[in-house]
Amino acid sequence: MVVLVTIVIQSLVSAFFLWLGLKITKVQGKFTGMLAVAFISNLVSLIPIPIPFVGSILTFVVMLMLISKWTDADWPSAILVVVVAWILTLLVGFFLIALLVGLVASLFGGGAPAPGLIGIWL
């Protein structure tokens, strides 16, 4: 049950960032299509492959094939959409981790604000 909930949440987040990648790169596509791409890609990533990085490459190729099929993107545009979506995901993930670390440091660190960007917000 936990795996199913994780896949659903991952698919929703991935679909949102793929959709943002479509909008940034000006490729025509629907959110529902990106939701299907994200869900299928997440299922492919669950296939146990003993060779390192092959699962990630396979997921990337499946994502590219589905995006080029369900949108008006050609291969270079599909690659750009996926790369932009992954960069956005990393940036938001890093921001959320920094925010969490800053909040924990300010709550349990003796009252001193956390150093860096988060410290000026608290």
Buried (B, 14 or more C-beta within 10 A) or exposed (E): EEEEEEBEEBBEBBBBBBBBBBEBBEBEBEEEBBBBBBBBBBEBBEEEEEEEEEBEEBBBEBBBBBBBEBBEBEEEBBBBBBEBBBEBBEEBEEEEEBBEEBBEBBEEEEEEBBEEEBEEEE
